[in-house]
Amino acid sequence: MRNKLFLAFLAVILLVLISHLIYEQLINRDFEDYVSGSKEDKLYWILASVEGSYANGAWDTMTLHESIHWAAMLGFDISILDMEGNEIINSAQVMNMLSPSMKRRMASMVNLSSATGEFEQYPLYEGGNEIGSLLARRLSRPEIDRKEMVFQQRGKYFLIVSSVIAGGGALLLALFFTVFFSRPLKKMKDAVEAMAYGDLSVRVSSAGRDEIGSLAASFNYMAEALQREDSLRKHLTSNIAHELRTPLAVMKAHTEAMIDGVVADHAAGLENIRMEVEKLIRLVEGIEDITKAEASFFSKKAYAEIALSEFLSRIAAAMLPLAAAKGLQLASSSCGDDRVVTDPEKLDRILQNIISNAIKYTEKGRIGLTCGRRKKQFFVEVTDTGVGIPKATKDLIFRRFYRGEMSHGIGLGLAIVKELLDVMGGSIEVDSHEGKGSTFRIWLPDRL
């Protein structure tokens, strides 16, 4: 791509140079046309003046002298001929008839001996009848000729300078844009090669808002998705190997004991195996749940606008039978008319996991739901009067398969909460006092 961009700019430079050459030719031709036209205009004026000095079949000598005098000042050597071709008067004769002072002035302006080339003949008319001929040729006028030459040279100089500036500027722009456009693409190419060799942590800069910036953002999203997928695979492999080992070992031990006759009561042995199978089923279900939570990163974000108070009231009503079974109160506080845009399905799953945990570890008292907002974020708070969380283990409760001393679960509920919050761009805070209860506060961005 870099070579294509550079060649494209070189083509532009070539077009600029060609256009400047064409422009130079047009300027020179127009200037030559102007000089030629100016010469013709002067000749027509001289012809009209000379013809005006002829009246009633005779030449007005004074008027004719003035016409030839002005013709010399305009840069022409003139000779007037009658119908038979005899010379009537010429520029040299008129110059000799001038006064000495005028002759000196004219000598400083006009040099008749500088005339070169052949005379051009022009017919003279009076009343539609030919009365003679005018012979004219250009005088060399160094000052005017020099100015014309300077004008042409400066025109060429201007075109050369403008060509250099335009060509050089285009070349610099070619180099700049070649580097500017190709550098991020080269970085992306290097990142793709690094990913091909297994480095899924590589990212590229996506600061711009143009197509390259959008491409970089899409690449980063793809890289993050691949990294998460790879991490999920590794976690699943590790978790399954770790968590399945113990119940399988217990089942194997009971089976071998019954086969070897060490356990005579086969019914009790089979019951123990059944309990371990149930543990395996719960474990597999838990792993499936957290896999779904992680996989939600790759799914389309299902945002919707909800009335927060009504949403919490529905969750509280759904969880109330579970709380009532333990004699607990469960109620939600009104958040006013606050409406937020979020993912209702994930938020429902998060709150159900937190509330079910609160019910599990609360023996008496109440569980409350409150909510609020701060700028572009809103929060939902779940408060219980349960056993609380020891300070030493508060930072461990969101780890997968972590189980406290009083836990009877598989240790995935809060891990799923944390995973879903990460997907939604939220966070969670825990305030707990052992023996007094806990408060879980989740913060989520309002997509409104």
C-alpha positions as CSV (number, residue, x, y, z in Angstrom):
1,M,0.0,0.0,0.0
2,R,2.8,2.4,0.8
3,N,4.3,2.0,-2.7
4,K,0.8,2.5,-4.3
5,L,0.3,5.7,-2.3
6,F,3.8,7.0,-3.2
7,L,3.2,6.2,-6.9
8,A,-0.1,7.9,-6.8
9,F,1.5,11.1,-5.4
10,L,4.3,10.9,-8.0
11,A,1.6,10.7,-10.7
12,V,0.1,13.9,-9.2
13,I,3.5,15.6,-9.3
14,L,4.0,14.6,-12.9
15,L,0.6,16.0,-13.8
16,V,1.5,19.3,-12.0
17,L,4.7,19.6,-13.9
18,I,3.0,18.9,-17.2
19,S,0.3,21.4,-16.4
20,H,3.0,24.0,-15.6
21,L,4.8,23.3,-18.9
22,I,1.5,23.7,-20.8
23,Y,0.8,26.9,-18.8
24,E,4.2,28.2,-19.7
25,Q,3.6,27.6,-23.4
26,L,0.2,29.3,-23.2
27,I,1.7,32.3,-21.4
28,N,4.5,32.7,-23.9
29,R,2.0,32.4,-26.8
30,D,-0.4,34.9,-25.3
31,F,2.5,37.3,-24.7
32,E,3.7,37.0,-28.3
33,D,0.2,37.5,-29.5
34,Y,0.0,40.6,-27.3
35,V,3.2,42.0,-28.8
36,S,2.1,41.2,-32.3
37,G,-1.3,42.7,-31.7
38,S,0.3,45.8,-30.2
39,K,2.4,46.1,-33.3
40,E,-0.6,45.8,-35.6
41,D,-2.5,48.4,-33.6
42,K,0.4,50.9,-33.9
43,L,0.6,50.2,-37.7
44,Y,-3.1,50.8,-38.1
45,W,-2.8,54.0,-36.2
46,I,0.1,55.1,-38.4
47,L,-1.8,54.1,-41.6
48,A,-4.8,56.1,-40.5
49,S,-2.6,59.1,-39.6
50,V,-0.8,59.0,-42.9
51,E,-4.0,58.6,-44.9
52,G,-5.4,61.5,-43.0
53,S,-2.6,63.8,-44.3
54,Y,-3.8,63.3,-47.9
55,A,-6.7,65.5,-49.1
56,N,-7.9,66.9,-52.4
57,G,-5.3,65.0,-54.4
58,A,-2.3,66.3,-52.5
59,W,-0.3,65.5,-49.4
60,D,-0.4,67.9,-46.4
61,T,3.3,68.0,-45.8
62,M,3.1,69.2,-42.1
63,T,0.6,66.5,-41.2
64,L,2.6,63.8,-43.0
65,H,5.8,64.8,-41.2
66,E,4.1,64.6,-37.8
67,S,2.7,61.1,-38.7
68,I,6.1,59.8,-39.7
69,H,7.6,61.5,-36.6
70,W,5.2,59.7,-34.3
71,A,5.8,56.5,-36.3
72,A,9.5,56.7,-35.4
73,M,8.7,57.3,-31.8
74,L,6.5,54.2,-31.9
75,G,9.4,52.2,-33.2
76,F,8.9,52.0,-37.0
77,D,11.1,53.1,-39.9
78,I,8.6,54.5,-42.5
79,S,8.8,55.3,-46.2
80,I,5.8,56.7,-48.2
81,L,5.5,55.8,-52.0
82,D,3.1,57.3,-54.6
83,M,1.2,55.2,-57.1
84,E,4.1,54.9,-59.4
85,G,6.4,53.6,-56.6
86,N,8.3,56.8,-56.2
87,E,9.4,57.7,-52.7
88,I,7.7,60.8,-51.4
89,I,9.3,60.9,-48.0
90,N,10.9,58.6,-45.4
91,S,11.8,58.7,-41.7
92,A,15.4,59.7,-42.2
93,Q,14.3,62.9,-44.1
94,V,11.8,63.8,-41.4
95,M,14.5,63.4,-38.7
96,N,16.9,65.6,-40.6
97,M,14.3,68.3,-40.8
98,L,13.9,68.5,-37.0
99,S,15.5,71.3,-35.0
100,P,18.8,70.5,-33.4
101,S,17.4,70.2,-29.9
102,M,14.6,67.9,-31.1
103,K,17.0,65.9,-33.2
104,R,19.1,65.3,-30.1
105,R,16.1,64.2,-28.1
106,M,15.0,61.9,-30.8
107,A,18.5,60.5,-31.2
108,S,18.4,59.4,-27.6
109,M,15.1,57.6,-28.2
110,V,15.3,56.4,-31.8
111,N,18.1,55.0,-33.9
112,L,17.1,54.6,-37.5
113,S,20.2,52.7,-38.4
114,S,19.0,49.9,-36.0
115,A,16.2,48.9,-38.3
116,T,16.6,45.4,-39.6
117,G,14.7,43.1,-41.9
118,E,12.7,43.8,-45.0
119,F,10.1,46.5,-45.3
120,E,6.5,45.4,-45.2
121,Q,4.2,47.1,-47.7
122,Y,0.7,48.4,-46.8
123,P,-1.6,50.2,-49.3
124,L,-2.9,53.7,-48.6
125,Y,-6.5,54.7,-49.4
126,E,-8.5,57.9,-49.5
127,G,-12.2,57.8,-50.2
128,G,-11.9,54.2,-51.4
129,N,-9.2,54.9,-53.9
130,E,-5.6,53.8,-53.6
131,I,-3.2,56.7,-53.2
132,G,0.1,55.0,-52.6
133,S,1.9,52.6,-50.3
134,L,3.5,52.7,-46.8
135,L,6.6,50.7,-46.2
136,A,7.4,49.9,-42.6
137,R,9.9,47.9,-40.6
138,R,10.6,47.6,-36.9
139,L,13.3,49.6,-35.2
140,S,15.5,48.0,-32.6
141,R,14.5,49.5,-29.3
142,P,16.9,48.0,-26.7
143,E,15.1,49.2,-23.6
144,I,11.7,47.9,-24.7
145,D,13.2,44.7,-26.1
146,R,15.0,44.2,-22.8
147,K,11.8,44.7,-20.8
148,E,10.0,42.2,-23.0
149,M,12.9,39.7,-22.6
150,V,12.9,40.3,-18.8
151,F,9.1,39.7,-18.7
152,Q,9.5,36.4,-20.5
153,Q,12.4,35.4,-18.3
154,R,10.5,36.3,-15.2
155,G,7.5,34.3,-16.4
156,K,9.7,31.3,-17.0
157,Y,11.4,31.8,-13.6
158,F,8.0,32.1,-11.9
159,L,6.8,28.9,-13.5
160,I,10.0,27.0,-12.6
161,V,9.8,28.2,-9.0
162,S,6.1,27.4,-8.8
163,S,6.8,24.0,-10.3
164,V,9.5,23.3,-7.7
165,I,7.3,24.5,-4.9
166,A,4.3,22.5,-6.1
167,G,6.4,19.4,-7.0
168,G,8.4,19.6,-3.8
169,G,5.3,20.2,-1.7
170,A,3.5,17.3,-3.4
171,L,6.6,15.1,-2.8
172,L,6.7,16.0,0.9
173,L,3.0,15.4,1.2
174,A,3.5,12.0,-0.6
175,L,6.1,11.0,1.9
176,F,4.0,12.3,4.8
177,F,0.8,10.6,3.8
178,T,2.5,7.5,2.8
179,V,4.0,7.2,6.3
180,F,0.8,8.5,8.0
181,F,-1.5,6.0,6.3
182,S,0.9,3.1,6.2
183,R,2.3,3.3,9.7
184,P,-1.0,2.3,11.5
185,L,-1.6,-0.4,8.9
186,K,1.9,-1.7,9.4
187,K,1.4,-1.8,13.2
188,M,-1.9,-3.7,12.6
189,K,0.0,-6.1,10.3
190,D,2.6,-6.7,13.0
191,A,-0.1,-7.2,15.6
192,V,-1.9,-9.8,13.4
193,E,1.4,-11.6,12.9
194,A,2.0,-11.5,16.7
195,M,-1.5,-13.0,17.3
196,A,-0.7,-15.7,14.7
197,Y,2.2,-16.7,16.9
198,G,0.0,-16.9,20.0
199,D,0.4,-13.4,21.6
200,L,-3.3,-12.5,22.1
201,S,-2.5,-9.6,24.4
202,V,-1.3,-7.4,21.5
203,R,-3.4,-4.2,20.8
204,V,-3.1,-1.3,18.4
205,S,-3.7,2.4,18.9
206,S,-7.3,3.4,17.9
207,A,-7.2,7.2,18.7
208,G,-8.4,8.4,15.3
209,R,-12.1,8.6,14.3
210,D,-11.6,7.8,10.6
211,E,-11.8,4.4,8.9
212,I,-8.4,3.4,10.1
213,G,-9.4,4.2,13.7
214,S,-12.6,2.2,13.3
215,L,-10.6,-0.7,11.9
216,A,-8.2,-0.5,14.8
217,A,-11.1,-0.5,17.3
218,S,-12.6,-3.5,15.6
219,F,-9.2,-5.3,15.6
220,N,-8.8,-4.6,19.4
221,Y,-12.3,-5.9,20.0
222,M,-11.5,-9.0,18.1
223,A,-8.2,-9.5,19.9
224,E,-9.9,-9.0,23.3
225,A,-12.6,-11.5,22.3
226,L,-10.0,-14.1,21.3
227,Q,-8.0,-13.5,24.5
228,R,-11.2,-13.9,26.6
229,E,-12.1,-17.1,24.7
230,D,-8.6,-18.4,25.2
231,S,-8.7,-17.5,28.9
232,L,-12.1,-19.1,29.2
233,R,-10.9,-22.3,27.6
234,K,-7.9,-22.4,30.0
235,H,-10.0,-21.6,33.0
236,L,-12.6,-24.3,32.1
237,T,-9.9,-26.9,31.7
238,S,-8.2,-25.9,35.0
239,N,-11.6,-25.6,36.9
240,I,-12.9,-28.9,35.6
241,A,-9.7,-30.8,36.4
242,H,-9.5,-29.3,39.9
243,E,-13.2,-29.5,40.9
244,L,-14.0,-32.9,39.5
245,R,-11.0,-34.6,41.0
246,T,-12.4,-34.8,44.6
247,P,-15.9,-36.2,43.9
248,L,-14.6,-38.7,41.4
249,A,-11.9,-39.8,43.8
250,V,-14.6,-40.3,46.5
251,M,-16.8,-42.3,44.1
252,K,-13.9,-44.4,43.1
253,A,-12.9,-45.1,46.7
254,H,-16.5,-46.1,47.7
255,T,-16.8,-48.3,44.6
256,E,-13.5,-50.1,45.3
257,A,-14.4,-50.5,49.0
258,M,-17.7,-52.2,48.0
259,I,-16.0,-54.4,45.5
260,D,-13.3,-55.4,48.0
261,G,-15.8,-56.1,50.7
262,V,-14.4,-53.4,53.0
263,V,-17.9,-51.7,53.0
264,A,-20.6,-54.3,53.8
265,D,-23.5,-52.0,53.7
266,H,-23.8,-51.5,49.9
267,A,-26.9,-49.3,50.3
268,A,-24.9,-46.8,52.4
269,G,-22.1,-46.9,49.9
270,L,-24.4,-46.3,46.9
271,E,-26.0,-43.4,48.8
272,N,-22.6,-41.8,49.2
273,I,-21.9,-42.3,45.5
274,R,-25.3,-40.7,44.7
275,M,-24.5,-37.6,46.9
276,E,-21.2,-37.2,45.0
277,V,-23.0,-37.6,41.7
278,E,-25.3,-34.7,42.8
279,K,-22.3,-32.7,43.6
280,L,-20.9,-33.3,40.2
281,I,-24.2,-32.3,38.6
282,R,-24.3,-29.0,40.6
283,L,-20.7,-28.4,39.7
284,V,-21.3,-29.0,36.0
285,E,-24.3,-26.7,36.1
286,G,-22.2,-24.0,37.9
287,I,-19.5,-24.3,35.3
288,E,-22.1,-24.0,32.5
289,D,-23.5,-20.9,34.2
290,I,-20.2,-19.1,34.5
291,T,-19.3,-20.1,30.9
292,K,-22.6,-18.5,29.7
293,A,-21.7,-15.4,31.7
294,E,-18.3,-15.2,30.1
295,A,-19.7,-15.9,26.7
296,S,-22.1,-13.0,27.0
297,F,-19.1,-10.7,26.2
298,F,-19.4,-12.0,22.6
299,S,-23.2,-11.7,22.3
300,K,-25.0,-8.6,21.1
301,K,-25.7,-6.1,23.9
302,A,-29.5,-6.2,24.6
303,Y,-30.0,-2.8,26.2
304,A,-33.5,-1.6,27.1
305,E,-35.0,1.3,29.1
306,I,-36.5,0.2,32.4
307,A,-38.2,1.9,35.4
308,L,-35.7,1.0,38.1
309,S,-38.2,0.9,41.0
310,E,-40.6,-1.3,39.2
311,F,-37.8,-3.6,38.1
312,L,-36.6,-4.1,41.7
313,S,-40.1,-4.6,42.9
314,R,-40.6,-7.5,40.4
315,I,-37.3,-9.1,41.5
316,A,-38.2,-8.8,45.2
317,A,-41.6,-10.4,44.5
318,A,-39.9,-13.3,42.6
319,M,-37.4,-13.9,45.5
320,L,-40.0,-13.4,48.3
321,P,-41.1,-17.0,48.6
322,L,-37.4,-18.1,49.1
323,A,-37.0,-15.5,51.9
324,A,-40.4,-16.3,53.5
325,A,-39.4,-20.0,53.8
326,K,-36.7,-18.8,56.2
327,G,-38.9,-16.3,58.0
328,L,-37.1,-13.3,56.4
329,Q,-38.5,-10.0,55.2
330,L,-37.6,-8.9,51.7
331,A,-38.6,-5.5,50.4
332,S,-37.4,-2.9,47.9
333,S,-37.4,0.8,48.4
334,S,-38.7,3.2,45.8
335,C,-36.2,5.0,43.5
336,G,-38.7,7.6,42.4
337,D,-39.3,7.9,38.6
338,D,-35.7,7.1,37.6
339,R,-35.5,5.4,34.3
340,V,-32.2,3.8,33.1
341,V,-31.0,2.0,30.0
342,T,-29.2,-1.2,30.8
343,D,-29.2,-4.9,30.0
344,P,-32.3,-6.1,32.0
345,E,-31.5,-9.9,31.7
346,K,-28.0,-9.6,33.0
347,L,-29.1,-7.2,35.8
348,D,-31.8,-9.6,36.8
349,R,-29.3,-12.5,37.0
350,I,-26.8,-10.4,39.0
351,L,-29.4,-9.3,41.6
352,Q,-30.9,-12.8,41.9
353,N,-27.5,-14.3,42.7
354,I,-26.7,-11.6,45.3
355,I,-30.2,-11.9,46.9
356,S,-30.1,-15.7,47.0
357,N,-26.6,-15.4,48.7
358,A,-28.0,-12.9,51.2
359,I,-31.0,-15.3,52.0
360,K,-28.6,-18.2,52.3
361,Y,-26.4,-16.5,55.0
362,T,-29.2,-14.7,56.9
363,E,-31.0,-16.5,59.7
364,K,-33.2,-13.7,60.9
365,G,-34.0,-10.1,60.2
366,R,-34.6,-8.6,56.8
367,I,-33.1,-8.1,53.3
368,G,-33.6,-4.8,51.6
369,L,-33.1,-3.4,48.1
370,T,-32.5,0.3,47.4
371,C,-31.3,2.2,44.4
372,G,-30.0,5.6,43.3
373,R,-28.0,7.4,40.7
374,R,-24.9,9.6,40.3
375,K,-24.4,11.5,37.0
376,K,-24.2,8.8,34.2
377,Q,-24.2,5.9,36.7
378,F,-26.9,4.2,38.8
379,F,-26.5,1.8,41.7
380,V,-28.5,-1.0,43.3
381,E,-27.8,-2.0,46.9
382,V,-28.7,-5.3,48.6
383,T,-28.5,-5.2,52.4
384,D,-28.9,-8.1,54.8
385,T,-28.6,-8.8,58.5
386,G,-26.8,-12.1,58.1
387,V,-23.5,-13.5,59.4
388,G,-21.3,-11.1,57.5
389,I,-18.0,-11.8,55.8
390,P,-14.7,-12.1,57.7
391,K,-12.4,-9.2,56.9
392,A,-9.6,-11.6,55.9
393,T,-11.8,-13.3,53.2
394,K,-13.7,-10.3,51.9
395,D,-11.3,-10.0,48.9
396,L,-11.7,-13.7,48.0
397,I,-15.5,-14.1,47.7
398,F,-15.5,-13.2,44.0
399,R,-13.0,-15.9,43.1
400,R,-14.2,-18.9,41.3
401,F,-14.9,-22.0,43.5
402,Y,-14.0,-20.1,46.6
403,R,-16.1,-21.3,49.5
404,G,-16.0,-19.9,53.0
405,E,-16.2,-22.0,56.2
406,M,-20.0,-21.8,56.4
407,S,-20.5,-22.3,52.6
408,H,-22.4,-25.3,51.2
409,G,-22.4,-24.2,47.6
410,I,-19.9,-24.6,44.8
411,G,-18.4,-21.1,45.0
412,L,-19.6,-19.7,41.6
413,G,-22.5,-17.4,42.5
414,L,-20.5,-14.2,43.2
415,A,-18.0,-15.2,40.5
416,I,-20.8,-15.1,38.0
417,V,-21.9,-11.7,39.4
418,K,-18.4,-10.3,38.9
419,E,-18.1,-11.7,35.4
420,L,-21.5,-10.2,34.3
421,L,-20.6,-6.8,35.8
422,D,-17.3,-6.8,33.9
423,V,-19.2,-7.5,30.6
424,M,-21.6,-4.6,31.4
425,G,-18.9,-2.2,32.3
426,G,-19.9,-2.0,36.0
427,S,-18.4,-2.6,39.4
428,I,-19.3,-3.9,42.8
429,E,-18.6,-2.7,46.4
430,V,-18.9,-4.8,49.6
431,D,-19.3,-3.4,53.1
432,S,-19.6,-6.2,55.7
433,H,-19.2,-6.6,59.4
434,E,-19.0,-10.1,60.8
435,G,-22.1,-11.0,62.8
436,K,-24.0,-7.9,61.7
437,G,-24.6,-8.3,58.0
438,S,-23.4,-7.2,54.6
439,T,-24.2,-4.6,51.9
440,F,-23.5,-5.3,48.3
441,R,-23.6,-2.2,46.0
442,I,-23.4,-2.6,42.2
443,W,-22.6,0.4,40.0
444,L,-23.6,0.3,36.3
445,P,-23.4,2.9,33.5
446,D,-26.7,4.4,32.4
447,R,-26.8,4.0,28.6
448,L,-29.6,6.6,28.2
